[in-house]
Amino acid sequence: MHRLVGSLRFLLLCSCLGVAASAQQPDSAPIVLHAARLLQVDTGTLLQPGEVLIEGERIRAVGASVEHPQGAKIIDLGNATLLPGLIDAHVHLFLHPGAEDLQTVVESVPWRTILAEQAAKDDLLAGFTAERDMGTEGAGSADTAVRNAIDQGLILGPRLRISGNAIDILGGHEDANRYNPAQHVLSNADYANSAEQMVEVMREQHKEGSDFAKIYETGPDRMIDGVLHSPYQYTAAQLTAAVEEARRMGTTVGVHAMGEPGTLYAAEAGVASIDHATQLSDETMRLMKEKGIFAVPTFTIFDYFAHHRESQDQAAAEAALLDYKIAEFKKQVAAGVPFAVGSDVGPFPHGTQARELTLMVRYGMTPLAVLQADMINGAKLLGWAGQIGELKPGYFADIIAVPGNPLNDISVVEHVKFVMKNGAVARQ
């Protein structure tokens, strides 16, 4: 009897894995997607109607009307707009609501990896076909396994760029600073207290499968009497050493940096992105424009914490920080700072982060500018420019459909009705 039950469980597991794998494989027959509209994100041109011809994992043709090859599968999405897949440049697959501070203590890495797989699936089904995972928060290189399983079609999820653990100083932003030191609670990041240690850590992470390095440059960040206090962690010279090492390995560096002077040091070093970017001086913005460094505002996490804190005092402090951030963001938009879109999803539920685009429009950008920041700039930041982020022949068939017209109402991206990744339908 036990053998029979075990066999049935094994067959069920194989069946589930087969479904996941088949869902990741492109259809053998050509596919034609038809919808009322198709947005060409680079120009803002809206085709009415819009069609895309997909063969295998790539787009073959795009237009108001395309060839319908014999035997092609026609998918009519009705009154919808076809868009490239959404890109979230700042996610945490290994975080979930309510547990961001104690996961390394109360949850095992295998358990967190299972939850990360579920998070990846939720993000894909919400329309995010590519993401940058900005640190496993103490789970080391477990994100390598998640990325590889997605790439091999074993589980559902976006294309991933991963960092492993973030890099932090002793007593820094993600260290276990508030706990009994006698218990030796582990940091949620990898320690590096000098440029030499940073290079050593980056090499170890790269060996374990990282695609880029995530570094904490500021913290703890807090508002005091209406002013942002943002202590820096690494000098410009130390960050420059990290950027040079990343370049040697063919990778990049993204930093958590809330304010000055850390944001300036990051810009001087030439990092790929400054994430959170709450406070940027005129010189920092000038350098970011000159070097093509992306600001990733992550409004959604600030908005979430302003409404989900244990006490009114905590919520008020978060609300004050959000108000400050909004005012600074308007200056950044006016200055022409290049943006990418990242939500910091993890502490709030995965699959809900398209709200980031809505907030960026609410606080000063046009819908088209936000879509370009998300898809075109996001593809550049993740190292997939010319492959994803636009609906063009030769690009990977990462395509979503949203109800209505996102140029009139950007919030429709929060209600994705169709998802295709790599030529395979993930949601319809």
matplotlib code that plots the C-alpha trace (Angstrom):
import matplotlib.pyplot as plt

x = [0.0, 2.8, 4.5, 1.3, 0.8, 4.5, 4.1, 1.0, 2.8, 5.7, 3.4, 1.6, 4.9, 6.0, 2.7, 3.0, 6.6, 5.4, 2.7, 5.2, 7.7, 5.1, 3.8, 7.3, 7.7, 6.7, 3.9, 5.1, 2.6, 2.9, 0.7, -1.1, -2.2, -5.0, -6.2, -8.0, -4.7, -1.0, 1.4, 4.8, 6.5, 9.5, 7.5, 4.2, 2.4, -0.9, -1.9, -5.6, -6.1, -2.8, -1.4, 1.8, 3.0, 5.1, 7.1, 8.8, 10.1, 10.5, 8.4, 8.3, 6.1, 4.2, 1.6, -2.1, -2.3, 0.3, 0.5, -1.6, 0.4, -1.5, -2.1, -1.4, -3.2, -5.2, -5.7, -8.2, -7.9, -10.7, -10.8, -7.3, -3.9, -0.9, 2.3, 5.8, 6.0, 6.5, 9.9, 10.5, 14.1, 13.9, 12.3, 12.9, 11.6, 12.8, 10.7, 7.1, 4.8, 5.4, 8.6, 11.3, 13.2, 13.2, 13.2, 16.9, 16.0, 12.6, 12.6, 15.0, 16.5, 14.8, 11.4, 12.2, 13.2, 9.8, 8.1, 10.4, 9.2, 5.6, 6.5, 8.1, 5.0, 2.8, 4.9, 4.9, 1.1, 0.8, 2.6, 6.2, 8.2, 11.6, 12.9, 16.1, 16.2, 18.0, 19.2, 18.0, 18.1, 20.2, 19.4, 22.8, 22.9, 19.5, 18.2, 20.6, 18.5, 15.3, 16.7, 18.0, 14.8, 12.9, 15.3, 15.0, 11.2, 10.8, 8.9, 7.0, 8.6, 10.1, 13.5, 15.8, 18.9, 20.1, 22.6, 22.6, 23.1, 23.5, 26.9, 27.0, 29.4, 29.6, 26.8, 25.4, 21.9, 21.0, 23.1, 21.3, 21.9, 18.9, 19.4, 21.3, 24.9, 25.5, 23.1, 25.2, 22.2, 23.4, 23.3, 20.9, 23.9, 27.5, 30.1, 32.7, 34.5, 37.0, 37.5, 39.6, 36.9, 34.2, 36.0, 36.6, 32.8, 31.8, 34.0, 32.6, 29.0, 29.8, 31.2, 27.9, 25.9, 25.2, 24.5, 25.3, 26.3, 23.8, 25.5, 24.1, 25.5, 23.4, 21.6, 20.0, 18.0, 15.5, 13.7, 14.7, 12.7, 11.8, 15.3, 16.5, 19.6, 21.3, 24.7, 26.9, 28.6, 31.3, 33.4, 33.4, 36.8, 35.5, 32.4, 34.7, 36.7, 33.4, 32.3, 35.7, 35.5, 32.0, 33.1, 36.0, 33.4, 31.0, 28.4, 27.1, 26.5, 23.2, 23.1, 20.6, 21.2, 18.6, 20.4, 23.5, 26.4, 26.0, 24.0, 26.8, 29.5, 27.5, 27.1, 30.8, 31.7, 29.5, 27.1, 24.3, 21.4, 20.7, 17.8, 15.3, 17.2, 15.1, 17.6, 19.8, 21.8, 22.2, 25.7, 24.4, 21.6, 24.1, 26.3, 23.5, 22.3, 25.9, 26.6, 23.2, 22.7, 19.1, 17.2, 14.8, 12.3, 10.5, 7.5, 5.3, 7.2, 7.1, 3.4, 2.8, 4.7, 2.9, -0.3, 0.9, 2.8, 2.2, 1.7, 0.4, 3.8, 5.5, 2.9, 3.3, 7.1, 6.7, 4.2, 6.5, 9.3, 7.0, 5.9, 9.6, 10.3, 7.5, 8.8, 12.3, 11.0, 9.4, 12.8, 14.4, 11.8, 12.2, 16.0, 15.7, 17.2, 16.9, 14.5, 13.8, 10.9, 11.3, 8.9, 10.8, 8.1, 8.5, 7.5, 4.2, 2.5, 4.1, 2.0, 0.7, 3.7, 2.3, 1.1, 4.6, 3.8, 0.5, 2.4, 5.1, 2.4, 0.6, 3.8, 4.9, 5.6, 3.5, 2.1, 4.3, 7.4, 6.8, 6.2, 9.4, 11.2, 9.8, 10.3, 13.1, 15.2, 14.4, 15.7, 18.9, 19.4, 18.9, 21.3, 18.6, 18.4, 17.5, 15.9, 13.0, 11.1, 9.6, 7.4, 9.7, 10.7, 13.5, 12.7, 11.7, 7.9, 7.4, 3.9, 1.0, -2.5, -4.2, -7.8, -8.3, -5.6, -2.6, -1.8, -5.2, -5.2, -1.9, -3.6, -4.8, -1.3, -2.6, -5.2, -3.2, -5.5, -3.0, 0.7, 3.1, 6.8, 9.3, 6.5, 4.6, 1.2, 1.4, -2.0, -5.1]
y = [0.0, 2.4, 1.6, 2.3, 5.7, 6.5, 5.7, 7.8, 10.8, 10.3, 10.2, 13.3, 15.2, 14.1, 15.3, 18.7, 19.1, 18.2, 20.8, 23.4, 22.4, 22.4, 25.8, 27.2, 25.7, 27.6, 26.2, 24.2, 25.9, 29.7, 31.9, 35.1, 37.4, 39.9, 42.7, 46.0, 47.9, 47.4, 49.9, 50.5, 51.6, 53.2, 55.7, 55.8, 54.8, 52.9, 50.5, 49.8, 46.9, 45.2, 41.8, 39.9, 36.7, 34.4, 31.5, 29.5, 31.7, 34.9, 37.5, 37.3, 40.2, 43.1, 45.4, 46.3, 43.1, 40.3, 37.2, 34.3, 31.2, 28.0, 26.1, 29.1, 29.3, 32.6, 34.1, 37.0, 39.0, 41.4, 44.9, 44.9, 46.4, 44.3, 45.3, 43.9, 42.0, 44.1, 44.4, 44.8, 45.9, 45.5, 42.5, 40.2, 36.7, 35.4, 37.9, 37.7, 40.1, 40.3, 38.3, 40.5, 40.9, 37.4, 35.1, 34.1, 33.1, 31.3, 30.0, 27.5, 28.3, 25.3, 26.6, 30.1, 28.7, 27.0, 30.3, 32.1, 29.7, 30.6, 34.3, 33.9, 32.3, 35.0, 37.7, 36.1, 35.6, 39.3, 40.1, 40.5, 38.5, 39.7, 40.7, 41.6, 40.0, 42.4, 40.1, 36.9, 38.5, 35.8, 32.9, 33.1, 31.8, 29.9, 32.3, 30.6, 27.4, 29.3, 31.1, 27.8, 25.9, 28.6, 28.6, 24.8, 24.9, 23.1, 26.0, 29.0, 32.4, 35.5, 35.8, 36.5, 38.5, 37.5, 38.8, 36.2, 38.0, 41.7, 43.1, 45.1, 46.4, 45.1, 46.8, 48.0, 48.4, 44.6, 43.4, 42.0, 45.1, 44.9, 41.4, 39.9, 39.8, 36.7, 34.8, 35.6, 36.2, 36.2, 39.2, 39.2, 40.2, 39.2, 41.3, 43.4, 46.1, 47.2, 47.3, 44.1, 42.3, 43.5, 42.2, 38.8, 38.6, 39.5, 36.7, 34.2, 35.2, 35.1, 31.6, 30.6, 32.0, 35.7, 37.9, 41.2, 42.6, 44.4, 46.7, 48.6, 52.1, 53.9, 53.1, 53.3, 55.9, 58.0, 61.3, 63.7, 67.0, 66.8, 66.1, 62.8, 61.4, 58.8, 57.7, 56.2, 52.9, 52.8, 55.6, 56.4, 54.7, 51.5, 51.5, 52.2, 49.1, 47.1, 48.5, 47.8, 44.2, 43.8, 45.1, 42.6, 39.8, 41.2, 42.2, 45.3, 46.8, 48.1, 49.9, 50.6, 54.3, 56.6, 59.9, 62.1, 61.7, 58.0, 58.6, 60.9, 58.3, 55.7, 58.0, 58.9, 55.2, 54.6, 52.0, 50.7, 51.8, 53.8, 52.1, 54.1, 57.3, 59.4, 62.3, 63.2, 66.4, 68.5, 67.0, 63.5, 64.0, 65.5, 62.5, 60.1, 61.7, 61.9, 58.2, 56.7, 55.6, 54.6, 55.8, 53.1, 54.9, 51.9, 54.0, 50.9, 49.8, 53.3, 53.5, 50.1, 50.8, 54.2, 52.2, 48.9, 49.6, 48.4, 51.8, 55.2, 56.7, 54.3, 54.9, 58.7, 58.4, 56.4, 58.8, 61.7, 59.9, 59.2, 62.9, 63.9, 61.3, 62.5, 66.1, 65.0, 62.7, 65.7, 67.4, 64.3, 64.1, 67.8, 67.3, 64.5, 61.7, 58.3, 56.0, 52.2, 50.7, 48.6, 48.0, 46.3, 43.7, 41.0, 42.8, 43.3, 40.6, 39.3, 39.8, 43.2, 45.4, 46.9, 49.6, 51.0, 52.3, 53.8, 55.7, 56.9, 58.5, 59.9, 61.6, 63.3, 61.1, 60.5, 57.0, 56.6, 57.8, 55.2, 52.4, 53.3, 53.4, 50.0, 48.2, 49.8, 51.1, 47.9, 45.8, 47.8, 47.6, 43.8, 43.4, 42.3, 45.3, 44.4, 41.1, 42.1, 45.2, 46.0, 44.3, 44.0, 41.2, 39.1, 39.9, 37.2, 36.8, 38.2, 39.8, 40.8, 42.1, 44.7, 45.9, 49.4, 51.8, 52.3, 55.7, 56.9, 55.0, 53.5, 51.5, 48.9, 47.3, 46.2, 44.0, 41.9, 39.4, 37.6, 36.6, 35.1, 34.5, 33.1, 32.3, 30.1, 31.2, 31.4, 33.0, 33.3]
z = [0.0, 0.9, -2.4, -4.3, -2.5, -3.2, -6.8, -7.2, -5.5, -7.9, -11.0, -9.7, -9.3, -12.8, -14.2, -12.5, -13.7, -17.2, -17.1, -16.0, -18.7, -21.4, -20.3, -20.9, -24.4, -27.4, -29.6, -32.6, -34.9, -35.6, -33.4, -34.4, -31.6, -32.6, -30.4, -30.8, -30.2, -30.2, -28.7, -30.2, -27.0, -28.6, -30.6, -28.8, -32.0, -31.4, -34.1, -34.4, -34.7, -33.8, -34.7, -33.9, -35.7, -33.4, -34.7, -32.0, -29.2, -31.3, -33.0, -36.8, -37.7, -36.1, -37.6, -38.0, -40.0, -40.4, -42.4, -41.2, -42.2, -42.9, -39.7, -37.5, -34.2, -34.0, -30.5, -30.6, -27.4, -28.3, -26.8, -25.4, -26.0, -26.9, -25.1, -24.4, -21.2, -18.0, -16.4, -12.7, -12.1, -8.3, -6.7, -3.8, -4.6, -1.3, 0.8, 1.7, 3.6, 7.4, 7.4, 5.9, 9.2, 10.7, 7.7, 8.3, 11.8, 11.6, 8.0, 6.4, 3.0, 1.4, 2.6, 1.4, -2.0, -2.3, -1.5, -4.0, -6.8, -6.0, -6.0, -9.4, -10.8, -9.3, -10.9, -14.3, -14.3, -13.4, -16.7, -15.5, -18.0, -16.8, -13.4, -11.5, -8.1, -5.8, -3.1, -1.4, 2.0, 3.6, 1.3, -0.4, -3.9, -3.7, -6.4, -8.8, -8.5, -9.1, -12.2, -13.6, -13.0, -14.8, -17.7, -18.0, -18.0, -14.7, -13.0, -14.2, -13.8, -15.5, -17.1, -14.2, -13.4, -9.9, -7.4, -4.6, -1.3, -1.3, -0.1, 3.2, 5.8, 9.3, 11.3, 8.0, 6.5, 6.6, 9.5, 12.5, 14.6, 17.0, 18.4, 21.3, 20.0, 22.0, 19.7, 16.6, 14.4, 10.8, 8.6, 5.6, 3.4, 2.7, 4.6, 2.8, 4.8, 2.2, -1.6, -1.5, 0.5, -1.9, -4.9, -3.1, -2.3, -5.8, -7.2, -4.8, -5.7, -9.4, -9.0, -7.4, -10.3, -9.8, -12.8, -11.1, -7.7, -5.4, -2.8, 0.1, -0.1, 2.5, 5.8, 8.2, 6.3, 8.2, 8.3, 11.2, 11.4, 7.8, 6.6, 5.1, 7.0, 4.8, 6.1, 3.4, 3.7, 1.0, -0.5, -4.2, -4.6, -3.0, -5.3, -8.3, -7.4, -7.4, -10.7, -12.3, -11.0, -12.3, -15.7, -15.8, -15.2, -17.8, -15.1, -13.4, -10.0, -8.6, -5.3, -2.6, -2.1, -0.6, -0.4, -0.4, -0.3, -1.0, -4.2, -5.5, -4.7, -6.6, -9.6, -9.6, -9.5, -12.6, -11.2, -13.4, -11.2, -8.0, -6.4, -4.2, -5.3, -2.9, -2.7, -5.6, -5.7, -8.9, -9.5, -8.9, -11.5, -13.9, -13.7, -14.0, -17.2, -18.5, -17.7, -18.4, -14.8, -14.1, -11.0, -9.8, -7.4, -5.9, -4.9, -4.2, -1.1, 0.4, -0.3, 1.2, 4.4, 4.8, 5.1, 6.7, 9.9, 13.4, 15.0, 13.9, 14.7, 12.3, 9.6, 10.0, 9.7, 6.5, 5.1, 5.8, 3.9, 1.0, 0.8, 0.7, -1.9, -4.1, -4.0, -4.9, -7.7, -9.4, -9.4, -10.9, -13.7, -14.5, -14.6, -17.1, -15.0, -16.8, -15.0, -14.8, -13.0, -9.9, -7.1, -4.3, -4.2, -1.5, 1.7, -0.1, -2.1, -5.3, -8.4, -7.3, -8.2, -11.5, -9.1, -9.4, -12.9, -11.7, -8.9, -11.2, -13.4, -10.4, -9.2, -12.4, -15.5, -18.5, -19.2, -22.3, -20.4, -17.7, -20.2, -21.9, -18.6, -17.7, -21.0, -23.0, -20.1, -18.1, -20.9, -21.0, -17.3, -17.3, -20.2, -22.7, -24.9, -28.5, -27.2, -25.0, -24.1, -27.6, -30.0, -33.0, -35.4, -34.0, -30.4, -27.9, -27.8, -24.3, -24.8, -22.6, -23.2, -21.0, -21.1, -22.5, -23.5, -21.2, -22.7, -21.4, -18.1, -17.0, -14.2, -16.8, -16.4, -13.0, -14.8, -17.3, -19.1, -21.3, -20.8, -23.2, -22.4, -24.9, -27.4, -24.8, -23.4, -19.6, -19.0, -21.2]

ax = plt.figure().add_subplot(projection="3d")
ax.plot(x, y, z, "-o")
ax.set_aspect("equal")
plt.show()
